[in-house]
Amino acid sequence: MPESLLTIYLPTFNRANRLKANLNLLFDQISMGKMAGEVSILVGDNSSEDDTHQVCIEASENAHDLGINFSFFQNAKNIGFSGNIAAGYQKMSQGWLLFLSDDDEVFPGAIAMVLRDMITLIPDLAIYNFHQEPHTILNPLVSQSSLYTLDSDYSPLKSLLQWPKLSGMVIRLDNHHALPNNFLDITLNSKLFAHVILFLIHVRDGKLLYKSEEFFAKPDSDYLENVNFVPYIGEILIKELSVFQELIPSPPLKHLMDDLPKTKILESSISTLFWSYQGKSRVHPVIAKVLWVNIKRFLLSKGSSVENLPLGKLSLKGWVKLIFLLFLAMVRICTNFIKKIS
């Protein structure tokens, strides 16, 4: 595809309706802002099984009528979230690449804001605020817009590691350096955070990092129904970054990783299910299964989680929660059985 100053990349999988709504929103912003010559859109379909391909074809026709540069590709098979991030990244070689989740909604004027910032400030990397608990407009992750020249101090990257949202991350690809030979290994060792790793690949002394206090996007209205990551996701980030450090030269990340909040995986698994069974929180069925497997592995004296992370020891309070959780689970099983036979 002909590359524009700013390319918006949307990796997607089996979210045809959300993708369609998102593309219409982006088309409206680009058209109303008269940015068709400067902003393009790329969609990476991770071998979806729904109507995503048809949505992309229709979007291509609509984009043509509007004069917007739009393209899409479909992976031959599902290569995972990180693989799809890498696939889109590898198709670009110049300009700025802006990541956007297919189910996140950009705020009015957000695309024009990003384009203006890129042209005016010419940063190598940029991070925008994302409106989602705990970092809402009332509690922004970035409280003041700042431009940093990265040298031996990489502390400005701490906010990225604390809140590694895909939407609103920007990488400048002008004079794009060659990818490391083990780039594929990097994505294979990263299931969830290839976007963070890609961002860090571009961190070098003298690079300009722009952190904006402005909010770029928010999740769609029913995102809580689709939260499919474990509550100790920060531990997975730390694991993936540790592998990343071994694969390619990187900034001194250890002190940043040491500052990240740590989660006791077993305690977290039990607490999350405990509050769910009491109706105080929602847990995606896929995640609930993972958390139960963690508990099962603990009871069988296995020392690691499903993701091969240390489960840790269980406190007295944790044991009490576990006993009550097992009781609540048995009550639910019996109740469902009685309903089934009655």
Sequence and secondary structure as in RCSB ss.txt:
>XXXX:A:sequence
MPESLLTIYLPTFNRANRLKANLNLLFDQISMGKMAGEVSILVGDNSSEDDTHQVCIEASENAHDLGINFSFFQN
AKNIGFSGNIAAGYQKMSQGWLLFLSDDDEVFPGAIAMVLRDMITLIPDLAIYNFHQEPHTILNPLVSQSSLYTL
DSDYSPLKSLLQWPKLSGMVIRLDNHHALPNNFLDITLNSKLFAHVILFLIHVRDGKLLYKSEEFFAKPDSDYLE
NVNFVPYIGEILIKELSVFQELIPSPPLKHLMDDLPKTKILESSISTLFWSYQGKSRVHPVIAKVLWVNIKRFLL
SKGSSVENLPLGKLSLKGWVKLIFLLFLAMVRICTNFIKKIS
>XXXX:A:secstr
    SEEEEEEESS HHHHHHHHHHHHHHHHHTT TTTEEEEEEE S SSSHHHHHHHHHHHHHHHT EEEEEE 
SS  HHHHHHHHHHHT  SSEEEE  TTEEE TTHHHHHHHHHHHH  SEEEEEE BTTB TTS S  S EEEE 
SS  GGGHHHHHS  STTEEEE TT     TTHHHHHHT SS HHHHHHHHT  TT EEEEEEEEEEEE TTGGG
G  S TTHHHHHHHHHHHHHHHS     HHHHHTS    HHHHHHHHHHHHHTTSS   HHHHHHHHHHHHHHHT
T  B TTS B     HHHHHHHHHHHHHHHHHHHHHHHHHH 
